[in-house]
Structure formats: structure tokens, C-alpha cells
Amino acid sequence: MVKGIARRVVVIKSPDPKIFDEAIFLVRDESSRGPGVTSDELLREAQGVAEDFVRSKARRRRVLSLPAWAWSLAGGAAVGAAWLASALFF
């Protein structure tokens, strides 16, 4: 279904193409009609949001970048330690 509504968009190329190719921001009609908001400000805001997203994903990826076998080993060690503690102290 096609509606007869025109939307303003801002398309940003990704700062890190490993995460996403481009981001598409739909601009509210109120912000484009109101005084004081320029196209450059909209573009800077969209670029800032995209860069913040990439930074947050990179930070999260570094913390959780262990391979699956390491997570399995850590889980097994935790279960073994819990079993040993319950066998010795209860």
C-alpha cells in the first residue's frame, strides 16, 4: 500500500562498515518547519547518533568476545565449583 505522504530523511554512511552500511533517519515534520533547526544541525545530530551506536557496539564486542569453548569451560567450572561447595559444606 502506498500512501501519499512525503517524508524527509537523513542517510548517514557508517563510520564502521562491519556493523552497518548506512543509517536512515526519518525527520519529524515539526523539526523541519520550526525555526532554528538547519540541515547541517540535523546532519551533525544523525552522525553523532551513528558514531555513538558504533562505539557502544565496539565496547560491548570487546567485553564479550570470548569464543564459545571458553564460555562452555567457564560455565562448567562454575557448576563444578557450586557442586563442590555444596558437597563440602552442606
C-alpha positions, 0 to 999 in steps of 0.5 A: 500500500502506498500512501501519499505522504512525503517524508524527509530523511537523513542517510548517514554512511557508517563510520564502521562498515562491519556493523552497518552500511548506512543509517536512515533517519526519518525527520519529524515534520515539526523539526523541519518547519520550526525555526532554528533547526538547519540541515547541517544541525540535523546532519551533525545530530544523525552522525553523532547518533551513528558514531555513538551506536558504533562505539557502544557496539565496539565496547560491548564486542570487546567485553564479550568476545570470548569464543564459545569453548571458553564460555562452555569451560567457564560455565562448567567450572562454575557448576563444578565449583557450586557442586563442590561447595555444596558437597563440602559444606552442606 
